[in-house]
Amino acid sequence: MTNWQDPQTLFLSARAFVLCTHLAFGVFIWDWATSLWFDWQVLTGKRRLSFPAIVYLLARYTTLAALTVGLVITNAMNPNIDCESWNYALQTLAYTAVALTSLLLMLRVFAVSRRNLYIMIFFSTLYVADWGTIIYGIVHSSAVYIPELFLCAATNLKRHRPNTIVQFSFDLSCLATMTYFLLRSGSRGGSLWSFIVNQGIIYFIVISVGYLLAIVFLVLDLNDAITQIPNVFALTVMVIFSQRMQRDLSEFYAGSTHGGTTASGSAPPAGSGAVLPRFNASRRKDSAVHTSRGIHIVQSTVVHTDREDADKDDDDMFPMSKMDGSTADIQSFQTQNDKPNS
């Protein structure tokens, strides 16, 4: 049986941590570089700079800064490096990135639940608890220098266990809540697989699995280096997939704001709990036409009002539902028997 506290094993574990940090940085840089077009559209005004957009950009570049600091402490050629300060910087940036990403997930849950008051209170409370464990983990973090590996290695990782557990609980709650509301509303108009992919459920699943692995290794507590490896990947996976969900939803709902179709030319899935961006309807006008074959056609016309200011919080990144049944069926058909003419 492997002795995980053996000096040789500790050395190899630390080396594995260094390699995994470089791998995570490379994966994130690839995702960041291939999606810069989205950042550019937000910064140049092609997409409105709203609160979710600001959270998206902060989470994205805080993660980039955290992984950059991670490269510094895993390539510490100077033996006089202040490992404590660099470690505090790393923990602060990494945990802040996690908290901002959690905020993106929470906003998505709020949108799907149509701002259900109980859902908002529950997740807001859980989010505050998450920040509490984040501060606790940052304050109690520490690091030592390993000259053989040119590495500032974090220690005392047991203090980070509450944060990882709370974060996993948060992600799992988001997944369960989002799945419940989406499946309750139905998945008409396409396959179930397309439905869960379009709505981002698959992203929540991957994020939850990543943090589940981190919890397992925290509980096993083999050694500090091995314990850190799943946390690095959990952070990278969480940021990448939550931001991919953000971009996918933005593209899905931001096609034609007046024609009722998306960029791909199809309408949003019925029952998704979302409406097209800036589509503010206040009332419906119904007109009926009778035909000689007994077909009674009821056509509903959506009448718009000029209330753009009220819609500013419901931008194209997280469309919210403001009214029941909006844009789900613009035209409905009913058949009934007309009385015979005398």
C-alpha positions in Angstrom: 0.0 0.0 0.0 1.3 3.4 -0.9 2.6 5.6 1.9 1.3 9.0 0.7 3.5 10.8 3.4 6.7 9.3 2.2 9.2 12.0 1.1 9.6 10.4 -2.4 5.8 10.2 -2.8 5.4 13.7 -1.6 8.0 14.8 -4.2 6.2 13.0 -7.0 2.8 14.3 -5.9 4.1 17.9 -5.9 5.5 17.3 -9.4 2.1 16.0 -10.6 0.5 19.1 -9.2 2.8 21.3 -11.1 2.1 19.5 -14.4 -1.7 19.6 -13.7 -1.5 23.3 -13.1 0.2 23.8 -16.4 -2.4 21.6 -18.1 -5.3 23.5 -16.6 -3.8 26.8 -17.6 -3.4 25.6 -21.2 -7.0 24.4 -21.4 -8.3 27.7 -20.1 -6.1 29.7 -22.4 -7.4 27.7 -25.4 -11.0 28.3 -24.3 -10.3 32.0 -23.6 -8.6 32.6 -26.9 -11.3 30.9 -29.0 -14.1 32.9 -27.4 -12.5 36.4 -27.4 -15.0 37.4 -30.0 -17.7 37.4 -27.4 -15.7 39.6 -25.0 -15.0 42.0 -27.9 -18.7 42.3 -28.7 -19.6 43.1 -25.1 -16.7 45.7 -24.8 -17.5 47.4 -28.1 -21.2 47.7 -27.4 -22.5 45.1 -29.8 -23.9 43.4 -26.8 -25.3 45.5 -24.0 -23.0 45.8 -21.0 -25.4 44.6 -18.3 -24.9 43.2 -14.8 -24.6 39.6 -16.0 -22.1 40.7 -18.7 -20.0 42.4 -16.0 -20.1 39.3 -13.8 -19.1 37.2 -16.8 -16.1 39.3 -17.7 -15.0 39.5 -14.0 -15.2 35.8 -13.6 -13.3 35.2 -16.8 -10.4 37.5 -16.2 -10.2 36.7 -12.5 -9.7 33.1 -13.4 -7.0 34.0 -15.9 -5.2 36.0 -13.2 -5.5 33.1 -10.7 -4.0 30.6 -13.2 -1.3 33.1 -14.0 -0.4 33.4 -10.4 -0.5 29.6 -10.2 2.1 29.4 -12.9 4.3 31.8 -10.9 4.3 29.8 -7.7 4.9 26.5 -9.6 7.9 28.0 -11.4 9.4 29.9 -8.4 13.1 30.0 -9.5 14.0 32.6 -6.8 14.4 30.9 -3.4 13.6 34.2 -1.7 10.1 34.4 -3.1 7.4 35.4 -0.6 5.3 32.2 -0.8 2.8 33.4 1.8 1.9 36.6 -0.2 1.8 34.8 -3.5 -0.4 32.1 -1.9 -2.8 34.6 -0.5 -3.0 36.2 -4.0 -3.7 32.8 -5.6 -6.4 31.8 -3.0 -8.1 35.2 -3.2 -8.2 35.3 -7.0 -9.3 31.6 -7.3 -12.0 31.8 -4.7 -13.3 35.1 -6.1 -13.5 33.5 -9.6 -15.5 30.6 -8.1 -17.9 33.0 -6.3 -18.4 35.1 -9.5 -19.0 31.9 -11.5 -21.5 30.7 -8.9 -23.3 34.0 -9.3 -23.7 33.3 -13.1 -25.2 29.9 -12.3 -27.5 31.5 -9.7 -28.8 34.1 -12.2 -29.6 31.3 -14.6 -31.6 29.5 -12.0 -33.5 32.7 -11.2 -34.3 33.1 -14.9 -35.6 29.5 -15.3 -37.6 29.7 -12.1 -39.2 33.0 -13.2 -37.8 34.8 -10.2 -39.6 32.5 -7.7 -39.3 34.3 -4.3 -38.5 31.2 -2.3 -35.9 30.1 -4.8 -34.3 33.5 -4.7 -34.2 33.5 -0.9 -32.8 30.0 -0.7 -30.0 30.5 -3.2 -29.1 34.0 -1.9 -28.7 32.6 1.6 -26.6 29.7 0.2 -24.5 32.2 -1.8 -23.8 34.3 1.3 -22.7 31.1 3.2 -20.4 30.3 0.2 -18.7 33.7 0.6 -18.3 33.0 4.3 -16.4 29.8 3.7 -14.4 31.5 1.0 -13.2 34.2 3.5 -12.5 31.4 6.0 -10.4 29.5 3.5 -8.4 32.5 2.4 -7.6 33.7 5.9 -6.3 30.2 7.0 -4.3 29.5 3.8 -0.5 29.0 4.0 2.3 27.8 1.8 5.9 26.6 2.0 8.8 26.7 -0.5 10.1 23.4 -2.0 13.5 24.2 -3.5 13.8 20.9 -5.4 10.7 21.7 -7.4 10.9 25.5 -7.4 7.4 25.4 -6.0 5.4 27.3 -3.4 3.2 24.5 -2.1 0.0 25.2 -0.2 -0.5 23.6 3.1 -3.2 23.1 5.7 -5.7 22.3 3.0 -8.2 20.8 5.5 -9.3 24.3 6.2 -10.6 24.5 2.6 -12.9 21.6 3.1 -16.0 23.6 4.2 -15.8 25.8 1.1 -15.6 22.8 -1.3 -18.5 21.1 0.4 -20.7 24.3 0.3 -19.7 24.9 -3.3 -20.7 21.4 -4.3 -24.0 21.8 -2.4 -24.6 25.0 -4.3 -23.9 23.5 -7.7 -26.0 20.4 -7.0 -28.9 22.6 -5.8 -28.7 24.7 -8.9 -28.7 21.5 -11.1 -31.7 20.0 -9.3 -33.7 23.3 -9.3 -33.0 24.1 -12.9 -33.9 20.5 -14.0 -37.1 20.6 -12.0 -38.4 23.8 -13.5 -37.3 23.0 -17.1 -38.8 19.5 -17.1 -42.0 20.7 -15.4 -42.5 23.2 -18.2 -41.8 20.5 -20.8 -39.5 20.1 -23.7 -41.9 20.4 -26.7 -40.4 21.0 -30.1 -37.3 18.8 -30.0 -35.5 15.8 -28.4 -34.8 15.6 -24.7 -31.1 15.6 -25.3 -31.2 18.8 -27.4 -33.4 20.4 -24.7 -31.0 19.7 -21.8 -28.0 20.8 -23.9 -29.7 24.1 -25.0 -30.8 24.9 -21.5 -27.3 24.3 -20.0 -28.2 21.3 -17.8 -25.3 19.3 -19.1 -22.9 22.1 -18.0 -24.3 21.9 -14.5 -23.8 18.1 -14.4 -20.2 18.4 -15.4 -19.5 21.2 -12.9 -21.1 19.1 -10.1 -19.1 16.0 -11.0 -15.9 18.1 -10.9 -16.6 19.3 -7.4 -17.6 15.9 -6.2 -14.2 14.6 -7.2 -12.6 17.5 -5.2 -14.7 16.6 -2.1 -13.6 12.9 -2.4 -9.9 13.8 -2.4 -10.4 16.3 0.4 -12.0 13.6 2.6 -9.3 11.1 1.7 -6.6 13.7 2.6 -3.8 11.7 1.0 -1.4 14.6 1.0 -1.6 18.3 0.2 -0.4 18.1 -3.4 -2.8 15.3 -4.4 -5.6 17.1 -2.6 -5.0 20.2 -4.7 -5.1 18.6 -8.1 -8.9 18.0 -8.3 -9.5 21.6 -7.0 -7.5 23.0 -9.9 -9.5 21.1 -12.4 -12.8 21.8 -10.6 -12.1 25.6 -10.8 -11.1 25.4 -14.5 -14.1 23.2 -15.4 -16.6 25.3 -13.5 -15.4 28.6 -15.1 -15.2 27.2 -18.6 -18.6 25.4 -18.6 -20.5 28.2 -16.9 -19.2 30.7 -19.3 -19.9 28.4 -22.3 -23.5 28.2 -21.0 -23.6 32.0 -20.8 -22.4 32.4 -24.4 -24.7 29.6 -25.7 -27.8 31.0 -24.1 -26.9 34.5 -25.3 -26.6 33.2 -28.9 -29.7 31.0 -28.6 -31.9 33.9 -27.5 -30.3 36.8 -29.3 -31.1 36.0 -32.9 -34.0 38.1 -34.1 -35.5 40.2 -31.4 -38.5 41.1 -33.4 -39.0 38.1 -35.7 -39.4 35.5 -33.0 -36.5 33.4 -34.1 -33.0 32.7 -32.9 -29.7 33.1 -34.8 -30.2 29.6 -36.1 -33.6 30.5 -37.5 -35.6 28.6 -35.0 -37.8 29.8 -32.2 -36.9 29.3 -28.5 -38.2 26.0 -27.2 -41.7 26.2 -25.9 -42.1 26.0 -22.2 -38.5 27.1 -21.5 -39.7 29.9 -19.3 -37.9 32.5 -21.4 -39.0 35.1 -23.9 -37.1 36.8 -26.6 -34.9 39.7 -25.5 -36.5 43.1 -25.3 -39.9 41.6 -26.2 -42.1 43.5 -23.9 -45.8 42.7 -24.4 -48.6 44.2 -22.3 -51.8 42.9 -23.9 -53.1 40.7 -26.7 -55.6 41.5 -29.5 -57.6 38.6 -30.8 -59.3 38.6 -34.2 -61.6 35.8 -35.4 -62.2 34.7 -39.0 -65.0 32.3 -40.0 -64.6 30.2 -43.1 -67.1 28.3 -45.1 -65.7 24.9 -43.9 -66.4 25.6 -40.3 -62.9 26.5 -39.4 -62.7 29.1 -36.6 -59.3 30.8 -36.7 -58.2 32.8 -33.7 -55.1 34.9 -34.3 -53.4 36.6 -31.4 -51.4 39.7 -32.1 -48.9 40.9 -29.5 -49.2 44.6 -28.8 -45.9 46.2 -27.6 -45.6 49.1 -25.2 -42.7 51.5 -24.9 -41.3 50.3 -21.6 -37.7 49.6 -22.4 -36.5 50.9 -19.1 -38.4 48.2 -17.3 -36.6 45.6 -19.4 -33.1 46.7 -18.7 -32.5 44.0 -16.2 -33.7 41.3 -18.6 -31.0 41.6 -21.3 -30.1 39.2 -24.1 -27.9 37.2 -21.8 -30.5 36.1 -19.2 -33.9 36.6 -20.7 -36.6 36.5 -18.0 -40.3 35.8 -18.4 -42.5 38.7 -17.5 -45.8 37.3 -18.5 -47.5 33.9 -18.7 -47.6 32.3 -22.1 -45.7 35.1 -23.8 -44.6 34.3 -27.4 -45.2 30.6 -26.8 -47.9 30.5 -29.5 -48.4 33.5 -31.6 -51.1 31.9 -33.7 -53.5 29.2 -32.5 -56.1 27.3 -34.4 -59.3 25.9 -33.1 -62.0 24.0 -35.0 -65.7 24.0 -34.1 -69.0 23.4 -35.8 -70.9 26.4 -37.0 -74.6 26.3 -36.8 -76.2 25.5 -40.2 -77.6 28.5 -42.1 -81.3 28.5 -42.2 
